[in-house]
Amino acid sequence: MKAYWIAHVDISDAEQYTHYTQRAPAAFAAYGGRILARAGRSTALEGGRTPQRSVVIEFDSYEQAVACYESELYQQAKRHREGVAQAQVIIVEGVAP
């Protein structure tokens, strides 16, 4: 069953954040992740303010989504995000067709 990373990100240093965005896609690809939405228009309709950036990444399984996050490849990329962005990342399992 498919699973999704859903991330909401507020960036305080856009230039430094690019070091993350240049590295993270390699981790997603290594685990079969496909970016479905990234930084397009968004509106928070309930629950608070709209983050600067929202991202949805699809994986073939919950296990792949978790393995990607826990991988050294992603953790190396994530280190470049630390201190220059605040992120909330969740993994949610999809529903059966």
C-alpha positions in Angstrom: 0.0 0.0 0.0 1.4 3.4 -0.9 2.6 5.9 1.7 3.2 9.6 1.7 5.6 12.0 3.3 3.8 15.2 4.0 6.1 18.1 5.0 5.4 21.7 6.0 8.5 23.9 5.9 9.3 27.4 6.9 12.7 28.6 5.6 14.8 31.2 7.4 17.8 31.1 5.0 16.8 30.3 1.4 20.4 30.2 0.1 21.6 27.7 2.7 18.3 25.7 2.2 19.3 25.0 -1.4 22.1 22.7 0.0 19.3 20.5 1.3 17.1 20.7 -1.8 20.1 19.7 -4.0 20.8 16.5 -1.9 17.4 15.2 -0.7 16.0 14.1 -4.1 18.7 11.5 -4.4 17.5 9.9 -1.2 13.9 10.0 -2.4 14.8 8.4 -5.7 16.9 5.7 -4.0 13.7 4.6 -2.1 11.3 5.0 -5.1 9.9 8.3 -3.9 8.0 10.5 -6.3 7.5 14.2 -5.6 3.8 14.9 -6.1 3.7 18.5 -4.8 6.4 20.9 -3.8 6.3 24.6 -3.0 3.3 25.4 -5.2 0.4 27.6 -4.2 -1.3 26.5 -0.9 -3.8 27.8 1.5 -4.4 26.7 5.1 -8.2 26.4 5.4 -8.2 25.2 9.0 -5.8 24.8 11.9 -3.4 27.7 11.5 -1.3 29.6 9.1 0.0 28.4 5.7 3.6 27.3 5.8 6.1 28.7 3.2 6.5 25.4 1.6 4.4 22.2 1.5 5.7 18.9 0.0 4.0 15.6 -0.7 6.2 12.6 -1.7 4.7 9.2 -2.7 6.4 5.9 -1.9 5.3 2.4 -2.9 5.0 1.3 0.8 5.1 2.7 4.3 8.3 0.7 5.0 10.0 2.4 2.0 8.9 5.8 3.3 10.3 5.2 6.7 13.5 3.6 5.4 14.1 6.7 3.2 13.8 9.0 6.2 16.0 6.8 8.3 18.6 6.3 5.6 22.1 7.8 5.9 21.6 9.4 2.5 18.6 11.4 3.7 20.1 12.1 7.1 23.1 13.7 5.4 20.8 15.9 3.3 18.7 16.8 6.4 21.8 18.1 8.2 21.8 20.9 5.6 18.3 21.9 6.5 18.9 22.1 10.2 19.3 25.6 11.5 18.0 27.2 8.2 14.4 25.8 8.2 11.7 24.5 10.5 10.0 21.4 9.2 7.2 19.1 10.2 7.4 15.8 8.4 4.9 13.0 8.8 4.4 9.7 7.0 0.9 8.5 6.3 -0.2 5.3 4.8 -2.6 5.5 1.9 -5.8 3.7 1.6 -6.4 0.5 -0.4 -7.8 1.1 -3.9 
